[in-house]
Amino acid sequence: MFKKILYPTDFSEVAAKALDYIKQLKEAGAQEVTILHVINQRIIDGLKRHAMLDKDILHWRNKAEEIAHDSLVEMSKELESLGFTVKTVVKTGFPWREILEVEKKEAPSILVIGSHGRSNLGDVFLGSVSDRVIRKSKGPVMVIKRDMKD
């Protein structure tokens, strides 16, 4: 049913919860997972507004990419041990746009995303990234809700 999964992650608790759902999709026939992390351009823009030097921003971005890559490798190993074929992608940009670009390129059967990321500000609405992805995605999206205690 859902052979190929796109899993965007910001390494938040709800993203980890979404990963648990992906593991369960293996039993339903899922075979491939593309794990995506987007370094948020808004953070980089914020650093520029605070007069950080370009070389310092580049250093921060390189470090963020390195940390993301290491985390994605760990996730990959975990999923590969369950029999998934895994691809990892790290991009820089606006998360919802980059997610939709990767969706277009990878053509997944389903996109699995957490309802709120690290920047969750409220209890009533979906996170802005997941909301935009749901509205603009070309395929099915499984949204994993966070626990009420979070």
Residue pairs with C-beta under 8 A, 6 or more apart in sequence:
1 28
1 29
1 109
2 25
2 28
2 29
2 30
2 109
2 110
2 140
3 29
3 30
3 31
3 32
3 109
4 30
4 31
4 32
4 33
4 34
4 106
4 107
4 108
4 109
4 110
5 22
5 25
5 30
5 32
5 33
5 34
5 108
5 109
5 110
5 111
5 112
6 33
6 34
6 36
6 99
6 102
6 103
6 106
6 108
6 110
6 111
6 112
7 18
7 19
7 22
7 33
7 34
7 35
7 36
7 111
7 112
7 113
8 15
8 36
8 37
8 38
8 95
8 99
8 102
8 111
8 113
8 129
8 133
9 15
9 18
9 19
9 35
9 36
9 37
9 75
9 114
10 37
10 38
10 95
10 114
10 117
10 118
11 37
11 68
11 71
11 118
12 114
12 116
12 117
12 118
12 120
13 146
13 147
13 150
14 114
14 115
14 116
14 117
14 144
14 145
14 146
14 150
15 113
15 114
15 117
17 114
17 144
17 146
17 147
18 112
18 113
18 114
18 142
18 144
19 75
21 112
21 142
21 144
22 30
22 33
22 79
22 112
23 79
23 82
25 110
25 112
26 82
26 83
26 84
30 84
30 109
31 83
31 84
31 85
32 84
32 85
32 86
32 87
33 79
33 84
33 85
33 86
33 87
34 86
34 87
34 88
34 89
34 102
34 106
34 108
35 72
35 75
35 76
35 79
35 86
35 87
35 88
35 89
36 88
36 89
36 90
36 91
36 98
36 99
36 102
37 68
37 71
37 72
37 89
37 90
37 91
38 90
38 91
38 92
38 93
38 94
38 95
38 98
38 99
39 61
39 64
39 65
39 68
39 90
39 91
39 92
39 93
40 94
40 95
41 92
41 93
41 94
42 94
44 57
44 60
44 61
44 92
47 56
47 57
47 60
48 57
52 60
61 92
65 90
65 92
68 90
69 88
69 90
72 88
72 90
73 88
75 86
75 88
76 86
76 88
79 86
80 86
87 106
89 102
91 98
91 101
91 102
92 98
95 117
95 129
96 128
96 129
96 132
96 133
96 136
99 111
99 113
99 129
99 133
100 133
100 136
100 137
103 111
103 137
103 138
103 139
104 138
107 139
108 139
109 139
109 140
110 139
110 140
110 141
110 142
111 133
111 137
111 139
111 140
111 141
111 142
112 141
112 142
112 144
113 129
113 130
113 133
113 141
113 142
113 143
113 144
114 127
114 130
114 143
114 144
114 146
115 126
115 127
115 130
115 143
115 144
115 145
115 146
116 126
116 127
116 130
116 146
116 150
117 127
117 129
117 130
119 127
120 127
120 146
120 150
125 131
126 134
126 143
130 143
133 141
134 141
134 143
